[in-house]
Amino acid sequence: MLNCTMIERTVVVRNRAGLHTRPAAMIVKSAAQFKSDIYLESEDNTRINAKSIIGVMTLAAAQGTRLKLIVSGPDEEEAARTIAELFDTGFGEPL
């Protein structure tokens, strides 16, 4: 049996345009590569599956929004690092 814990990390939407379609698609595409369960949770406790484009889009997160990244599963460390890096780099968009 794999020893899985759960990783929780705060990420911040840094790019000026917020989580519009392109960054949302980048999150979903990256999350889909992992076996772990990956969720994003807003400050009002709305939790969405990061592998769902509709879910990510419903967050409507503007620049400066803080989200909780929650990852649990066999490749959780790599998954958390990969998704957090997308946020940290502003999805390759102007900050």
N, C-alpha and C positions, 0 to 999 in steps of 0.2 A: 504494500500500500504506500502511495506517495505521501510524503509529509507536506501538506499544503497549509499555509497559514492564510492570512489575508493582509494585503497591503493597502493602506489608505494614505493618500498623498493629496495635498492641496495644489491645484493648478490654477493659473490665472490666464484669462484671455488677454493676450498682449497686443494683437494686431488691431489696427484702427477700425476695420470693418466688422469685427466680432465674428461669431460663428455663423457665417453665411454658408451657402451651398458648398463652395470649394473646400474650406477647412472641415466642414462636417463630413464630406466624402473622404477626406484624408484620414480622419479619425476612424471612420467605419472600415476603410480599406486596411488600415494598420491593425485594428482590433481583430478583424476577421482572420488574420494570419496566426492567431494564438488560440490554444485550446482553453485557456482560462476564461472565466466569466469576468467581463469588464463593464463597469457601470460608472456613470457620471451622476453626481448628485448636486443639485442647486442649493442655494442657501435657504430656500423655502421647503427643503427636504423632498423635492421632486427627484426621483431616481429613474434614470433611463438606461437601457442597454446600449452600450457604445458600439455595438455591432448593428444597430438599427438606424438607418439614415433619417427616418421619420422621428425617432426618439431624439436624436441629436439636434435635429432642426427645431423641435418643440421647445428646447431650452432657450432659444432666442437670446443667447448670451452676448451682451455687448462688451466692448473693450473695458477691461478692469474687473469683469465678473470673476469671482472666485468660485471654483467648483471643486468638489471632492471626487478624486479618482479612486475607485474601489476595485481591486483586482484580486481574484481568488482562483487558484488552479495550478496545474503542474508547471506552467511557464510564466508564473505571475511576476517574477522579478524582471524578466526581459520585457514582458508586456507593459508593466508599469513604467519602466524606463523609456520605452519607445513612445508611448502615448504622451508622457510628460514632456519629452523632448519636442514633440510637435507644438505643444503649448509654449514651451520656453523659447522656441525660435520664431514664434508668431506665424507659424504655418508658411514661412517663407515670404510673408507679406510685410509691408511697411509697419513699423511699430509706432 
